[in-house]
Amino acid sequence: MFVRSVIFAALATLSGCVAQGPIPDVPEPQEVIEEVPVEVVLEPAVIEDPVPDACEILLTRLEETQPMLASLDEALAGQSERIEKAVARLNRPPPTPQIQECPTNSAGVLGSKGIIGSLEWIFMNPPARHYRARIDSGADTSSLSARDVVEFERDGDDWVRFVFQHDSEGDAVNLELPIKRVVLIRQPSTTDLERRVAVELDIRLGDELQTTEFTLTDRSRMTYPVLLGRAFLMDLYVVDVARSYTRKRYEAP
């Protein structure tokens, strides 16, 4: 019992000392680091993929394109030869045309055909008068200026009555003639077909008499009342467009 009391008193004394005074600082242990010398070794850099030189790249490319350039040179050489031949043909002077003189004589005859101009005087019967006629080898049929065209029947045949007049060719003439046929004509300026009746008249070009078929149409706006086409010229005449009025007017007996 006594021993236990002594131990408790000692503990109380120690606890009172701790509470009354500060606990002195105890220095922390320090870690001592020993310096070790470091040796630095520099190794050379290794380039795994070296960059090729630009000149080497160009030389390689040129070597690769040599076959293609050679083929192009060969093709251009062939084209140059063709061009030179074409230029030579273009620079070649044209051949001199061979002009063959047509056998003509003072009477205005080419072989077996007479030569007439683009304009001629004709004598037409009926009405037994002279008229100026235009010679047109581009027209198939001949035509006559007519107005007030009326078709009628006479003795079972088809006839036509019309007025033949031109402002510069004298007075109007009333004519009645049998119809030879009916034709359909298309003008170059239109696609419509024009119906015309055709009659026959005797005309004289100089002293030459010929029965000619004319289609009737209004030529009052034309310069000449009569047009002579290929049907009149065929096998008889050749037209010289540089000439006019090659025949004298026919003198009726």
C-alpha positions as CSV (number, residue, x, y, z in Angstrom):
1,M,0.0,0.0,0.0
2,F,2.8,2.3,0.8
3,V,4.7,1.5,-2.4
4,R,1.6,2.3,-4.5
5,S,1.2,5.7,-2.8
6,V,4.8,6.6,-3.6
7,I,4.4,5.7,-7.3
8,F,1.3,7.9,-7.6
9,A,3.0,10.8,-6.0
10,A,5.9,10.5,-8.3
11,L,3.7,10.5,-11.4
12,A,1.8,13.5,-10.2
13,T,5.0,15.4,-9.6
14,L,6.2,14.6,-13.2
15,S,2.9,15.6,-14.7
16,G,3.0,18.9,-13.0
17,C,6.4,19.6,-14.3
18,V,5.4,19.0,-17.9
19,A,2.4,21.2,-17.6
20,Q,4.2,24.1,-16.0
21,G,7.2,24.5,-18.2
22,P,7.7,24.4,-22.1
23,I,9.2,21.4,-23.6
24,P,12.7,22.3,-24.9
25,D,13.3,22.1,-28.7
26,V,15.0,19.0,-29.8
27,P,17.0,19.5,-33.0
28,E,15.9,17.4,-35.9
29,P,18.4,15.0,-37.3
30,Q,20.0,16.3,-40.5
31,E,20.7,14.1,-43.5
32,V,24.2,14.4,-44.7
33,I,24.4,14.2,-48.5
34,E,27.8,13.3,-49.9
35,E,28.7,15.1,-53.1
36,V,29.6,12.7,-55.9
37,P,31.5,14.0,-58.9
38,V,29.4,13.7,-62.2
39,E,31.2,13.1,-65.5
40,V,29.4,14.4,-68.7
41,V,30.1,12.5,-71.9
42,L,28.9,14.0,-75.2
43,E,28.2,11.5,-77.9
44,P,27.9,12.6,-81.7
45,A,24.3,12.9,-83.0
46,V,23.2,10.2,-85.4
47,I,21.0,11.3,-88.4
48,E,19.0,8.3,-89.4
49,D,17.5,9.9,-92.7
50,P,19.9,12.4,-94.2
51,V,18.3,15.1,-96.5
52,P,19.5,14.6,-100.1
53,D,21.2,17.5,-101.9
54,A,19.0,19.7,-104.2
55,C,21.3,19.3,-107.1
56,E,21.2,15.5,-106.8
57,I,17.4,15.6,-106.8
58,L,17.4,17.7,-110.0
59,L,19.9,15.4,-111.7
60,T,17.8,12.4,-110.8
61,R,14.7,14.0,-112.2
62,L,16.4,15.0,-115.4
63,E,17.7,11.4,-115.9
64,E,14.2,10.1,-115.4
65,T,12.7,12.5,-118.0
66,Q,15.4,11.8,-120.7
67,P,13.4,9.0,-122.4
68,M,10.3,11.2,-122.6
69,L,12.2,14.2,-124.0
70,A,13.8,12.0,-126.6
71,S,10.4,10.8,-127.8
72,L,9.1,14.3,-127.9
73,D,12.0,15.5,-130.0
74,E,11.4,12.7,-132.4
75,A,7.7,13.6,-132.7
76,L,8.4,17.3,-133.1
77,A,11.0,16.5,-135.8
78,G,8.2,14.8,-137.8
79,Q,5.8,17.7,-137.3
80,S,8.5,20.2,-138.3
81,E,8.9,18.3,-141.6
82,R,5.2,18.4,-142.3
83,I,5.0,22.1,-141.5
84,E,7.9,22.9,-143.8
85,K,6.2,21.0,-146.7
86,A,2.9,22.8,-146.0
87,V,4.7,26.2,-146.0
88,A,6.5,25.3,-149.2
89,R,3.1,24.5,-150.9
90,L,1.6,27.8,-149.6
91,N,4.6,29.8,-151.0
92,R,4.4,28.0,-154.3
93,P,3.1,30.4,-157.0
94,P,-0.3,29.4,-158.4
95,P,-0.3,27.8,-161.8
96,T,-1.0,30.1,-164.6
97,P,-4.6,29.4,-165.9
98,Q,-4.8,28.3,-169.4
99,I,-7.2,30.6,-171.2
100,Q,-8.8,29.0,-174.2
101,E,-10.0,31.4,-176.8
102,C,-13.6,30.6,-177.9
103,P,-14.0,30.4,-181.7
104,T,-16.1,33.5,-182.4
105,N,-16.6,35.6,-185.5
106,S,-17.8,39.1,-186.3
107,A,-21.4,37.8,-186.5
108,G,-21.4,37.0,-182.7
109,V,-21.4,33.2,-183.0
110,L,-19.9,30.7,-180.6
111,G,-19.7,27.4,-182.5
112,S,-23.3,26.7,-183.5
113,K,-24.8,29.2,-181.0
114,G,-25.4,32.9,-181.2
115,I,-24.0,35.3,-178.6
116,I,-26.5,37.7,-177.1
117,G,-26.3,40.3,-174.3
118,S,-28.0,40.6,-171.0
119,L,-30.5,43.0,-172.5
120,E,-32.1,42.7,-176.0
121,W,-34.8,44.2,-178.1
122,I,-37.5,41.6,-179.1
123,F,-40.5,41.9,-181.5
124,M,-43.5,40.1,-180.0
125,N,-46.6,39.1,-182.0
126,P,-49.2,39.6,-180.8
127,P,-49.3,42.6,-180.2
128,A,-46.8,43.2,-183.0
129,R,-44.6,45.6,-181.0
130,H,-41.0,45.9,-179.8
131,Y,-40.2,45.4,-176.1
132,R,-37.0,45.4,-174.1
133,A,-36.3,41.9,-172.6
134,R,-34.0,40.9,-169.8
135,I,-32.0,37.7,-170.5
136,D,-31.8,35.6,-167.4
137,S,-30.0,32.2,-167.6
138,G,-30.9,31.6,-163.9
139,A,-34.6,31.4,-164.6
140,D,-36.0,28.2,-166.0
141,T,-39.0,29.6,-167.8
142,S,-39.7,33.0,-169.5
143,S,-42.2,35.3,-168.0
144,L,-44.5,38.1,-169.3
145,S,-45.9,41.1,-167.4
146,A,-49.6,40.6,-167.0
147,R,-52.4,42.0,-164.9
148,D,-56.2,41.4,-164.6
149,V,-55.6,37.7,-165.5
150,V,-58.9,35.9,-166.0
151,E,-59.2,32.2,-167.0
152,F,-62.2,31.1,-169.1
153,E,-63.3,28.3,-171.4
154,R,-63.7,28.6,-175.2
155,D,-64.9,25.8,-177.4
156,G,-64.0,23.3,-174.7
157,D,-60.5,24.6,-174.3
158,D,-58.9,26.7,-171.4
159,W,-58.1,30.2,-172.4
160,V,-56.8,33.3,-170.5
161,R,-57.5,37.0,-170.8
162,F,-55.0,39.5,-169.5
163,V,-53.7,43.0,-169.9
164,F,-50.1,43.3,-171.0
165,Q,-48.7,46.7,-170.0
166,H,-45.5,48.2,-168.7
167,D,-45.1,51.8,-167.7
168,S,-42.1,52.4,-170.0
169,E,-43.2,50.2,-172.9
170,G,-46.2,51.9,-174.5
171,D,-49.9,51.5,-174.1
172,A,-51.7,48.6,-172.5
173,V,-52.7,45.7,-174.8
174,N,-55.6,43.3,-174.1
175,L,-54.7,39.7,-175.1
176,E,-56.6,36.5,-175.2
177,L,-54.6,33.3,-175.7
178,P,-55.1,29.5,-175.1
179,I,-53.5,28.2,-171.9
180,K,-50.7,25.7,-172.7
181,R,-50.2,24.5,-169.2
182,V,-50.3,25.5,-165.5
183,V,-47.0,25.7,-163.5
184,L,-46.2,26.1,-159.8
185,I,-43.2,28.3,-159.2
186,R,-41.4,28.9,-155.9
187,Q,-39.5,32.2,-155.4
188,P,-36.2,32.1,-153.6
189,S,-37.5,34.5,-150.9
190,T,-40.5,32.3,-149.9
191,T,-41.5,28.7,-149.5
192,D,-45.0,29.3,-150.9
193,L,-45.8,28.0,-154.4
194,E,-47.2,30.5,-156.9
195,R,-49.7,29.2,-159.5
196,R,-49.2,30.6,-163.0
197,V,-50.7,29.9,-166.4
198,A,-48.4,29.6,-169.4
199,V,-49.1,30.8,-173.0
200,E,-47.1,30.7,-176.2
201,L,-46.1,33.7,-178.2
202,D,-44.0,34.3,-181.4
203,I,-41.0,36.5,-180.8
204,R,-38.2,37.7,-183.0
205,L,-34.7,38.5,-181.8
206,G,-33.2,40.3,-184.7
207,D,-34.4,38.3,-187.8
208,E,-34.6,35.0,-185.9
209,L,-38.2,33.8,-185.2
210,Q,-38.9,31.5,-182.2
211,T,-42.2,30.4,-180.5
212,T,-41.6,30.8,-176.8
213,E,-43.7,29.8,-173.7
214,F,-44.3,32.5,-171.2
215,T,-45.8,32.4,-167.7
216,L,-48.0,35.3,-166.8
217,T,-47.1,37.3,-163.7
218,D,-47.2,40.9,-162.5
219,R,-43.8,42.5,-163.4
220,S,-45.0,46.1,-163.0
221,R,-42.4,46.6,-160.3
222,M,-39.6,45.2,-162.5
223,T,-37.6,47.3,-164.9
224,Y,-38.4,45.1,-168.0
225,P,-41.7,43.7,-169.0
226,V,-40.3,40.5,-170.5
227,L,-37.8,38.0,-169.1
228,L,-36.3,35.3,-171.3
229,G,-35.1,32.2,-169.4
230,R,-33.2,29.0,-170.2
231,A,-36.1,27.4,-172.1
232,F,-35.7,30.2,-174.7
233,L,-31.8,30.1,-174.7
234,M,-31.4,26.3,-174.8
235,D,-29.4,25.1,-177.9
236,L,-29.7,28.5,-179.5
237,Y,-27.8,31.2,-177.6
238,V,-25.0,31.9,-175.2
239,V,-25.2,35.0,-173.0
240,D,-22.4,37.5,-172.7
241,V,-23.4,39.6,-169.7
242,A,-21.0,42.4,-170.6
243,R,-22.9,43.1,-173.8
244,S,-26.4,44.6,-174.5
245,Y,-28.6,44.9,-177.6
246,T,-26.5,42.8,-179.9
247,R,-29.3,42.5,-182.4
248,K,-31.0,45.2,-184.5
249,R,-34.7,45.7,-184.1
250,Y,-36.7,43.5,-186.4
251,E,-38.3,45.5,-189.3
252,A,-41.7,44.1,-190.0
253,P,-42.5,43.9,-193.8
